[in-house]
Amino acid sequence: MVTRRNPPHAPPPAGDILLLWKGIRGRILEFVSDFVLRISYFLFPASLVLAMPV
């Protein structure tokens, strides 16, 4: 039986994982910053209205 050095189920090299993780992390950070911006845009006027004495 011939033993291969790289079996088909070998994990990808660390560089690929790093690139994949950077891409995923970038997307998550983009999503979170966008989400925070939208929430602050909604909450800022609401807090101003609530803070005003009626």
VODRENBA-251514 format. One line per 4 residues: number of its first residue (from 1); their letters; for each residue x, z, y of N, C-alpha, C. Coordinates in steps of 0.1 Angstrom, whole numbers, plus 5000, padded with zeros to 4 digits. Layout:
residues N
NUM	a	X/Z/Y/X/Z/Y/X/Z/Y; ...
END
This chain:
residues 54
1	mvtr	5008/5000/4988/5000/5000/5000/5009/5000/5012; 5006/4991/5022/5013/4991/5034/5008/5000/5044; 5016/5009/5050/5011/5018/5060/5014/5012/5074; 5003/5010/5081/5005/5004/5095/5009/5015/5105
5	rnpp	5016/5011/5115/5020/5021/5125/5008/5024/5135; 4999/5013/5137/4988/5015/5146/4975/5012/5138; 4969/5023/5132/4956/5020/5125/4945/5016/5135; 4935/5010/5130/4924/5005/5139/4917/5016/5147
9	happ	4917/5028/5141/4910/5039/5148/4919/5047/5156; 4931/5042/5160/4940/5050/5168/4934/5052/5182; 4936/5063/5188/4931/5066/5202/4939/5056/5211; 4932/5053/5222/4939/5044/5232/4951/5051/5238
13	pagd	4960/5044/5243/4972/5051/5250/4967/5059/5262; 4976/5068/5266/4972/5078/5276/4969/5071/5289; 4976/5060/5292/4974/5053/5305/4960/5048/5306; 4954/5043/5295/4940/5038/5295/4931/5049/5298
17	illl	4933/5060/5291/4924/5072/5294/4925/5077/5308; 4937/5077/5313/4939/5081/5327/4931/5072/5337; 4933/5059/5334/4926/5049/5343/4911/5051/5342; 4906/5053/5330/4892/5054/5328/4887/5067/5335
21	wkgi	4895/5078/5334/4891/5091/5340/4891/5089/5355; 4901/5082/5360/4901/5080/5375/4889/5072/5380; 4885/5062/5372/4873/5054/5376/4861/5063/5375; 4859/5071/5365/4847/5079/5363/4847/5090/5374
25	rgri	4859/5096/5377/4860/5106/5387/4857/5100/5401; 4862/5088/5403/4859/5082/5416/4844/5079/5418; 4837/5075/5407/4823/5073/5408/4815/5086/5411; 4819/5096/5404/4813/5109/5405/4815/5114/5419
29	lefv	4827/5113/5425/4830/5118/5438/4821/5110/5448; 4821/5097/5446/4812/5088/5455/4798/5093/5455; 4793/5095/5443/4779/5099/5441/4776/5112/5448; 4785/5122/5446/4783/5135/5451/4784/5135/5466
33	sdfv	4794/5127/5472/4795/5127/5487/4783/5120/5493; 4778/5110/5486/4766/5103/5491/4754/5112/5491; 4753/5120/5479/4742/5129/5478/4742/5140/5488; 4754/5145/5491/4756/5156/5501/4752/5151/5515
37	lris	4756/5138/5518/4753/5133/5531/4738/5131/5532; 4731/5126/5522/4717/5124/5523/4710/5137/5525; 4714/5147/5517/4708/5161/5518/4710/5166/5532; 4722/5165/5537/4724/5171/5550/4716/5163/5561
41	yflf	4715/5150/5559/4706/5143/5569/4692/5148/5568; 4687/5151/5556/4673/5156/5555/4672/5171/5560; 4682/5179/5557/4681/5193/5560/4684/5196/5575; 4693/5188/5581/4697/5192/5595/4685/5191/5604
45	pasl	4677/5180/5605/4666/5180/5614/4656/5191/5610; 4654/5193/5597/4644/5203/5592/4648/5217/5597; 4662/5220/5596/4666/5233/5600/4665/5235/5616; 4667/5224/5623/4665/5224/5637/4651/5227/5641
49	vlam	4642/5221/5634/4627/5223/5637/4624/5237/5633; 4629/5242/5622/4626/5256/5618/4632/5266/5627; 4644/5263/5633/4650/5273/5641/4644/5273/5655; 4636/5263/5659/4630/5263/5672/4619/5273/5673
53	pv	4619/5281/5683/4607/5290/5685/4595/5282/5687; 4584/5286/5680/4572/5279/5681/4564/5285/5693
END
